[in-house]
Amino acid sequence: MKLQRVLTGVGVGLVLFLLWAALGAVNADGAGLRYSGPMLVAAGLAGGGLALRVRAPRVAATMIVVAAAAPAAIFYWMAPVFVPGFVVVTALVLVDLRRRRRPTAAV
């Protein structure tokens, strides 16, 4: 239960960060939708992944991991800043996915 709450908090933080980065890129020198559009798509992926976590855990995990990788791919020159966050989100998602797939003992 605690892992799910942590992952939900990190996921909401990821969505908020992606929205903040998209809004910041709109007014950058000539960037416009070139950078903010993909960030908005990544925010939608992360939000959709959080919503689907219970019904479709594998799809949700893929969506969240792709969304976490988006800032490093879009702002490739700043990848060393974004890769640690990507690693943390990916590790949390994979641990949560493994716990969901673990078979329970029959009583």
C-alpha positions as CSV (number, residue, x, y, z in Angstrom):
1,M,0.0,0.0,0.0
2,K,2.8,2.4,0.8
3,L,4.5,1.8,-2.5
4,Q,1.3,2.6,-4.3
5,R,1.0,5.9,-2.5
6,V,4.6,6.8,-3.2
7,L,4.2,5.9,-6.9
8,T,1.0,8.0,-7.0
9,G,2.8,11.0,-5.4
10,V,5.8,10.6,-7.8
11,G,3.5,10.2,-10.7
12,V,1.5,13.4,-9.8
13,G,4.8,15.2,-9.4
14,L,5.9,14.0,-12.8
15,V,2.7,15.2,-14.4
16,L,3.0,18.6,-12.7
17,F,6.7,18.9,-13.7
18,L,5.9,18.1,-17.3
19,L,3.1,20.7,-17.4
20,W,5.4,23.2,-15.9
21,A,8.2,22.5,-18.4
22,A,5.7,22.7,-21.3
23,L,4.4,26.0,-20.1
24,G,8.0,27.3,-19.7
25,A,9.0,26.2,-23.1
26,V,6.1,28.1,-24.8
27,N,7.8,31.4,-24.1
28,A,11.4,30.3,-24.7
29,D,13.3,32.0,-27.6
30,G,11.6,30.6,-30.7
31,A,10.8,27.2,-29.1
32,G,7.0,27.5,-29.0
33,L,5.2,24.2,-29.6
34,R,8.3,22.5,-30.9
35,Y,9.3,21.6,-27.3
36,S,6.1,22.3,-25.4
37,G,3.9,20.0,-27.6
38,P,5.8,16.8,-26.8
39,M,5.9,17.7,-23.1
40,L,2.1,18.1,-23.1
41,V,1.8,14.7,-24.8
42,A,4.1,13.2,-22.1
43,A,2.0,14.8,-19.4
44,G,-1.0,13.2,-20.9
45,L,0.7,9.9,-21.0
46,A,1.8,10.1,-17.4
47,G,-1.7,11.1,-16.3
48,G,-3.3,8.3,-18.4
49,G,-0.8,5.8,-16.9
50,L,-1.8,6.8,-13.4
51,A,-5.4,6.4,-14.2
52,L,-4.9,3.0,-15.8
53,R,-2.7,1.5,-13.1
54,V,-5.4,-0.7,-11.6
55,R,-7.1,-1.9,-14.7
56,A,-4.1,-2.4,-17.0
57,P,-0.9,-2.4,-15.0
58,R,1.5,-3.2,-17.9
59,V,0.1,-0.6,-20.2
60,A,0.1,2.0,-17.4
61,A,3.7,1.1,-16.6
62,T,4.8,1.6,-20.2
63,M,3.0,4.9,-20.4
64,I,4.6,6.2,-17.2
65,V,8.1,5.1,-18.2
66,V,7.8,6.7,-21.6
67,A,6.5,9.9,-20.1
68,A,9.4,9.9,-17.6
69,A,11.9,9.5,-20.5
70,A,10.4,12.4,-22.5
71,P,12.2,15.3,-20.9
72,A,15.6,13.7,-21.4
73,A,14.7,13.0,-25.1
74,I,13.2,16.4,-25.8
75,F,15.8,18.4,-24.0
76,Y,18.7,16.1,-24.9
77,W,21.3,18.7,-24.0
78,M,20.1,18.6,-20.4
79,A,19.8,14.8,-20.2
80,P,22.2,14.5,-17.2
81,V,19.6,16.6,-15.2
82,F,16.6,14.5,-16.2
83,V,18.1,10.9,-16.3
84,P,18.2,10.5,-12.4
85,G,14.4,11.3,-12.3
86,F,13.8,8.8,-15.1
87,V,15.7,6.1,-13.2
88,V,13.8,6.7,-10.0
89,V,10.4,6.7,-11.7
90,T,11.3,3.6,-13.8
91,A,12.5,1.7,-10.7
92,L,9.3,2.5,-8.8
93,V,7.1,1.5,-11.7
94,L,9.0,-1.8,-12.1
95,V,8.8,-2.7,-8.4
96,D,5.1,-1.9,-8.3
97,L,4.5,-4.0,-11.5
98,R,6.4,-6.9,-10.0
99,R,4.3,-6.8,-6.8
100,R,1.1,-6.7,-8.8
101,R,2.1,-9.8,-10.8
102,R,3.3,-11.8,-7.8
103,P,1.1,-14.8,-7.4
104,T,-0.6,-15.3,-4.0
105,A,-0.4,-18.5,-2.2
106,A,-3.6,-20.6,-2.3
107,V,-5.1,-21.3,1.1
